Amino acid sequence: MSITISTYLFYFSLQKTLSPGDNLSSSSKQVEYHFTAKQDVQVCSMVTTEKFLITGMVGEIVGWNWKSIKSITNPRLDWEIQIPTPKDALEKPDVNSLIFDKTKGLLYAGCGDNKIYVFNLESRQLLRTMEGHEDFIHCLHNLGNILASASEDGLVKLWDLRQKEPTKSLQPHLKQEVARPALGKWVGTVALSEDWLLCGGGPRLSLWHLRTLDVTTAFNLDDNGIHVAMFYDDRVMAGGASPHFYHLNYSGDVYAQVPSSSTTIYSAVYQEFPHKQQPRPLSSVPTLSSKYRERVAGFVAWIAFNLCWPAYATILTYMVPGHGP
């Protein structure tokens, strides 16, 4: 597992951190090692493939080979992609969001210049530039031929990747049941399923019907801004400027409200069966009344995403009801 803190990349062993039992030694929580991504250049986003750890920087995207990272020697920078920048530009754009389409071999980059860039990962060639937002991109998500983008401008745009222009857009802050004027109109996260769109930010976390773009559910959470949201089967997971990470159904009922020591959760990933070689006895599997554990990953740091927030790097593990061994 790799965690980014400003200009550094930290490498942890998930096998040690998520090992069965609650009595972890202090050494099991420690970072395996860390390295500088690039001197004095912040890391803004990350995505992984089977071969590469890919990081979005300022004005560029860089890739490291996982083999060199796992060897715990000096990681080898394999390649770089420069984000197109006008010659008269005073600043290079941050690469705020990265997603990789494995089926097509395409890398999508949502950037601080309000644009989305599409690269062929194998050749590293720019295939397409997508324009339509009026402020920087926060988040991208794709499903088949549909790409969704969320921006500081308060818009969520839907792009049919077979067409040049965005096909649909919505403005959550214009819906009374979703709007939170005190927090602004920015949309920090977006996710797609076959029938639904999930988004949140300054406006409340909300569920929209993908075809009609009617809002179905406005989730009533205790947060000051949503930064991450995703679908998991027929459920929703979300976090942000809140002391909890939430697990909900589509109607807004809370399945789990997992405490976190971080003041803000910017990113989350899940893995259903992390280590089959170390199965947990059924008696030790968390239940709904004891459904989570928190692993503090050994350091306090500043996480840079446009604004710097003091936060712990934490790993939250809990049993998803109806899933697991």
N, C-alpha and C positions, 0 to 999 in steps of 0.2 A: 504494500500500500504506500502511496506517495501523497504527502500533504505539502501544499505550498504556503510559505510564510514570507511575504514581501519578495525579496530577490532569491530566497533559498528554496530548495526542494528537500523535504525530509522523507526518509525511507524507513518504514516500520515493517515488522513481521506480524501479519494478521494472525498467523498460527499461534504465536506466543501470546498476543494480546487477547485473543478470543478463546483461549484454551479453557476447557471445562473447569468449573469450580470458581469460587469467588476470591480465593486467597492467592492473588497474583504477587509474585515477588517484584520488588522495585525494578529489577533489571529487565523484566519482561515488558514493562511499560516504556522503557527507554527507546529513543530513536536508534535504529541500527547505524545510521550515519546520515549526514546531510552534505549537500554541495550547492555551490552558487550556480544558478541558472545562467546569468550573465551579470557581470559586474555593474552595479548601479542601475539595473533595469528590472522593473518589477514584473512579477508573474501575475497575469490577470485571469487566466483560465487554463484548464487542463482537460484532456481527453486521452483515452488510451486505445490502442489496437493490440492485437496479439503480439506484434513485433516492436511497436514504438510507444513511448510516452511522449505525448505531444503537448507543448505548452504555448499558450498565447501570451505574447510579451507586448511591448510598446513598438508598434510598427513592424512586427515580424512574428512568424510562427516558427518554432524550432522543434526538432524531434531527436530523442535519445533512444538508442537501442536498449530494450529491457535486459538483454543479456549482460551488457556492460554495467547497468545499474545494479542488477542482482549480484554481480561479482564482488561488490563492495570494494572496488578499486576506483580509479578515476573514470567516471562515466564518460562515454564518448558521444559527443554531439555529431549526429549523423548528417543532418541536413537543416537548411533554413529556407523559409519562404518570406520574401519581403512583401509587405502590404503596399499596393500602389499609393504613392503620395505625390501630390503636385509639387513641382520644383519650388514654388513660392510659399509653400506651407511652412508655418512657424513651428508646428508640432506634428509628431507622428501619432496616428490613432492607436488607442488601446484595443487589444483584441479581447473583448469582454466575454465572448461565448464561442465555444467550439463544439461541433458535433460531427461524428463520422458515420457515414452511410456505408456499412460493410458490404451490402449487396452491389452497390454501384462503385465502390472505391472512391467516394467523394468526401472531401473535407469542407465543411461550411464554417465560415468565420463571421460573427457579428461584431462590428467594430464601432469605435468612438467617433468615426466620421459619418455616422448614420447609414452606413452601407453594409451589405452582406456580400461576401466574396465566396465563390465556389471554386475549389481547386481539385484537380486530379491528384490523389495522394501519391500514386506511383511515379508520375512524371513531374509532379509539383507545379504543373502549369495552371495558370488562371483560366478558367473556362467561362466564367460569367460574373458580372457585377450587378447586384440587385439594389435598386434605389426606390425610395418611397417614404421613408421615415424622415422626420424633421429634427430628430435628436438622437443621441447615441443608443445603440442596441444593448439591451440587458441580457436577453435570453433567446435561444433558438431551440426548436424541436421539430423533428420531421417524422412523418409516417407515410410510407410509400411515396407517392408523387406530390404530397402536400407538405409544405414547410410553413411553420408558424414562427413569427418573430414578435417579441415584446420590447417596448422601447420607453425611454424617458419621456417621449412626447405624448404618452398616454394612450397610444394605439397598439392594438394587436392586429397584425396583418397576416393573412393567409395567402400563400403563393402556390399556384399550380406550377410545378417545376417544368411542365411542358409548355408553359406560356411565359411571355416576357414580363408582364405586369402583374401586380398582386390582384387576386380575384375577389377577395372580400376583406373587410376590416371592421373592427368594433372598438368602441371607446367605453370601457367599463365605468369610468368616472361620470358618465352622463346618466347612468342608471341610479335612481334614488336609493334603491335597496343595497347598492354596492358602493356608492360614493362615500369617501371620507375626506372632505375638503381640507381638513387640518393636516392630513398626511400627504396631500398632493395627488396628482393624476398618474404618476409614473407606474409602469407595469414591470415588475421585476422578474416574473417567471411565467412560463406558458408550457402546457403539455397537451398532447393530443391522444385520443383513442379513436376507435372506429366511428363512434357516434357522438363523442363529447370533446369539449375544449375546456381546459382548466387554466385559470390565470389569477394573478393577484399581485399586489404591490402596495401603493398608497390606497387604492380601492381594496375592498375586502376580497379575500379568496372567494372565487365564484366559479360555478359550473354552468357551461353554456351548451346548448344543443348545436352540434357542428353544422347541420344543414340550414337551420332557421336562424341561428345566432341569437336565439332567445335565452335569457338567463333563467336557469332552472332552480339553482340553489345559491344563496349568499350565505357563506359559512360565518357563524358568529363566534370568532376566535378572539382570545385575549392577546393581541399583537399590535405592534406599531409599524407594521410593514411586512409583507411577505416576500421572501427571497428565493424560496425553493418549494416546488410542488410537483407531484407526480402521481400517475395512476399505478395501482398495483392490483391486478385482477379487477374486481368490481368495487375497489376501494380507493381512497385518496390519502396520500401522505403529504404533509406540508410543515414548513418551519420558516422562521424569519426573526424579526426583532421581538422575540418572545422567550420566556424561560422554558418553553415546552416545545417538543416536536409532536405533531398531531397525526393520528391515524383515524380516519373518518369514513362513513359511508356516504353515498351520493346525496342522501337527504340531509346531511349535516350532523348526524348523531356521532358522538365521539366513542370510538372503540378503545383508544389508548391515548393518554396524555403524558408523554415521557419527559420528565424533568431533564434539563441540561444546565450545566454550570456556565455555558457560553452566554454572553449577553445577546448575541445574534448568531443564527445559523444561516450560513450562506450557501451550503451545498450538502447534499446527502445522496448516498448510494446504498443499495441493498444487495445482499447475496443470500440466497435461500439456504444453501447447504455449503458453508464455507470449508469444512474440513471433514470429509467422510472418514478419514483414517482415525479420527478421534470422536466417535459418536458419544452423545451424552446419554446417560441412563434416563429412562422415562421419569424416574422420581426427581431428577434434577432439572427437567425442562420447565422453564418459567410458565406460570399460568396467568390468567387474567388478573389475579390478585397479586401476583409477583411476576410481572411481565417484562421487566427490563433490568439491565445492568449498565452502569456507566463506567467507561474506561477513560481516565484522564491520561493523555498521551505525553506526560513527562515534561511539559514546558508551558510557560506563559509567554505570549508573543503578540505582536501587532499584525493584524491581517489587513492588507491593503486592497480595497476594492473601491476606488474613487475617493472614499473617505476611510480613514483608519479607525478601526474599532478594537479596543483591547478585548481579547477573548482567549479562552482555553481551547486547545485542540482536543476534542473529545470524540470518543467512539461510543455510540449508544447501541446496545444490542437488546432486542426483546423479541418475544415470540409473537408472530402474526397469527391471530386466531384463525384456526382452520387450516394452518399450514405448518410445515416443519416435519421432523422425523417422528 
